[in-house]
Amino acid sequence: SSKAIVCRQGNLYGWGWNKFGQIGVGSTDDKNCPQLIKLHTGEKILQVSCGWRHTIAITEKYNVFSWGRGTSGQLGHGDAIDRSTPTMIDALSANGLACTSIEYAQSTASTAANWISPSERYAVVPDETVNTLSRQLHHTTNVNGQGNKALQTSSGDASVPDADSKRIRTG
């Protein structure tokens, strides 16, 4: 994975895995020590955030830059290409062309009517357990040519074998 850090002086450094240019130094070669990342505007960095394959930074002038993997549009430039150097996101930057048309809007106070409960925000996963009879009826196998026999499981979860190391039941 790649890493980035902002120093007190506002300099940005990056290093690590760089397959998609997410370090921001103009190449896709991995870097095993911190590399200075330069913005073409010369601005100081206030904050940086590293994604799995891309990086985003905010400057002292409130301009937003991104670089790295962009094939799904995740860099915010309106295209779907990878970038190995920091590129300003016009729609989010104070100096961006798109921001000249954004006007200040008076906001209203938030009310309880805007609140959405967690049960409305997230999908509910049904209970995966099934009763013993159902499990025995649906989970049979031919054991050593002796015909179909019910498999015995103790987890109560028909979809996950007891020996599945990826999913350990805790209760």
C-alpha positions as CSV (number, residue, x, y, z in Angstrom):
1,S,0.0,0.0,0.0
2,S,1.1,3.6,-0.4
3,K,1.5,6.1,2.4
4,A,1.6,9.9,2.5
5,I,2.4,12.5,5.2
6,V,2.1,16.3,5.4
7,C,4.9,18.1,7.2
8,R,4.4,21.3,9.3
9,Q,5.7,23.4,6.4
10,G,3.0,22.0,4.2
11,N,5.2,19.7,2.1
12,L,3.7,16.4,1.0
13,Y,5.7,13.2,0.9
14,G,4.6,9.8,-0.4
15,W,6.1,6.3,-0.6
16,G,5.2,2.6,-1.1
17,W,3.3,0.7,-3.7
18,N,2.8,2.9,-6.8
19,K,1.3,0.7,-9.5
20,F,-1.3,3.3,-10.5
21,G,0.7,6.5,-9.8
22,Q,-0.9,7.0,-6.4
23,I,2.3,8.3,-4.8
24,G,2.1,11.3,-7.2
25,V,5.7,11.7,-8.4
26,G,5.1,11.2,-12.1
27,S,5.8,7.5,-12.4
28,T,4.4,4.1,-11.5
29,D,7.6,2.8,-9.9
30,D,7.3,1.7,-6.2
31,K,9.2,4.0,-3.8
32,N,10.8,2.6,-0.7
33,C,11.5,5.9,1.0
34,P,9.5,9.2,1.2
35,Q,9.4,11.2,-2.1
36,L,8.5,15.0,-2.2
37,I,5.3,15.4,-4.1
38,K,5.1,18.8,-5.9
39,L,2.0,20.6,-7.0
40,H,2.3,22.7,-10.2
41,T,0.7,25.6,-8.2
42,G,3.4,25.5,-5.5
43,E,0.7,25.5,-2.8
44,K,1.2,24.0,0.7
45,I,-0.9,21.0,1.6
46,L,-3.3,21.1,4.6
47,Q,-4.6,17.6,4.5
48,V,-4.1,14.3,2.6
49,S,-6.0,11.1,2.4
50,C,-4.8,7.8,0.9
51,G,-7.3,5.5,-0.7
52,W,-6.4,1.9,-1.7
53,R,-5.2,3.1,-5.2
54,H,-5.5,6.8,-5.2
55,T,-4.7,9.9,-3.1
56,I,-6.5,13.2,-2.5
57,A,-5.0,16.4,-0.9
58,I,-6.4,19.8,0.1
59,T,-4.2,22.9,-0.1
60,E,-3.9,26.0,1.9
61,K,-6.0,27.8,-0.8
62,Y,-8.7,25.2,-0.5
63,N,-8.0,23.6,-3.8
64,V,-8.5,19.8,-4.1
65,F,-6.0,17.6,-6.0
66,S,-6.2,13.8,-6.7
67,W,-4.0,11.3,-8.4
68,G,-3.7,7.5,-8.8
69,R,-6.2,5.0,-10.1
70,G,-9.0,6.7,-12.0
71,T,-10.5,4.1,-14.3
72,S,-13.9,4.2,-12.5
73,G,-13.9,8.0,-12.3
74,Q,-12.9,8.0,-8.6
75,L,-10.4,10.9,-9.1
76,G,-13.3,13.3,-9.8
77,H,-12.0,14.8,-13.0
78,G,-14.9,13.8,-15.2
79,D,-12.9,11.1,-17.0
80,A,-11.7,7.6,-16.3
81,I,-7.9,7.6,-16.5
82,D,-5.1,7.0,-14.1
83,R,-2.9,10.0,-13.2
84,S,0.6,9.8,-11.7
85,T,0.8,13.5,-10.7
86,P,-1.5,15.6,-8.6
87,T,-4.3,17.2,-10.7
88,M,-6.8,19.8,-9.5
89,I,-10.4,18.8,-9.2
90,D,-12.1,21.9,-10.7
91,A,-15.5,21.2,-9.3
92,L,-14.2,21.1,-5.7
93,S,-11.4,23.7,-5.8
94,A,-11.6,27.4,-4.9
95,N,-9.5,28.2,-7.9
96,G,-11.3,25.7,-10.2
97,L,-13.3,26.9,-13.1
98,A,-16.4,25.2,-11.9
99,C,-16.4,27.0,-8.6
100,T,-16.9,30.4,-10.3
101,S,-20.5,29.4,-11.0
102,I,-21.2,28.0,-7.5
103,E,-23.1,30.5,-5.5
104,Y,-23.6,30.8,-1.7
105,A,-26.8,29.2,-0.6
106,Q,-28.5,29.9,2.6
107,S,-28.9,26.7,4.6
108,T,-31.7,25.9,6.8
109,A,-31.5,24.3,10.3
110,S,-31.6,20.6,10.3
111,T,-34.7,19.0,11.7
112,A,-35.8,15.6,12.9
113,A,-37.6,15.1,9.6
114,N,-34.2,14.8,8.0
115,W,-33.0,12.0,10.3
116,I,-33.0,8.5,8.8
117,S,-32.9,5.5,11.2
118,P,-30.2,2.9,10.8
119,S,-32.8,0.3,9.9
120,E,-33.8,2.4,6.9
121,R,-30.2,3.1,5.8
122,Y,-28.9,-0.5,5.8
123,A,-30.0,-3.8,4.4
124,V,-31.2,-6.3,6.9
125,V,-29.5,-9.7,6.6
126,P,-31.9,-12.5,7.3
127,D,-31.1,-15.1,10.0
128,E,-28.9,-17.8,8.4
129,T,-29.8,-20.5,10.9
130,V,-32.1,-23.2,10.1
131,N,-33.8,-25.9,12.2
132,T,-32.2,-29.3,12.6
133,L,-34.8,-31.2,10.6
134,S,-34.5,-28.8,7.7
135,R,-30.7,-29.0,7.8
136,Q,-30.8,-32.9,7.8
137,L,-33.3,-33.0,4.9
138,H,-31.4,-30.6,2.7
139,H,-27.8,-31.5,3.4
140,T,-27.2,-35.1,2.4
141,T,-24.3,-36.8,0.8
142,N,-23.3,-40.3,-0.5
143,V,-20.9,-41.6,2.2
144,N,-18.6,-44.5,1.1
145,G,-21.3,-45.9,-1.3
146,Q,-23.7,-46.5,1.5
147,G,-26.4,-44.2,0.1
148,N,-27.4,-40.7,1.2
149,K,-26.8,-39.8,4.8
150,A,-27.5,-36.6,6.6
151,L,-24.5,-34.4,7.3
152,Q,-24.3,-33.5,10.9
153,T,-23.2,-29.9,11.6
154,S,-23.1,-28.1,14.9
155,S,-23.0,-24.4,13.9
156,G,-26.7,-24.2,13.0
157,D,-25.7,-22.3,9.8
158,A,-26.6,-24.3,6.7
159,S,-24.5,-22.2,4.4
160,V,-21.2,-22.3,6.3
161,P,-19.3,-25.5,7.0
162,D,-18.1,-25.9,10.6
163,A,-14.6,-26.2,9.4
164,D,-14.7,-22.9,7.4
165,S,-11.7,-21.0,8.7
166,K,-12.9,-17.8,7.1
167,R,-15.9,-17.5,9.3
168,I,-15.9,-18.5,13.0
169,R,-19.1,-18.4,14.9
170,T,-18.9,-16.8,18.3
171,G,-22.3,-17.4,19.8
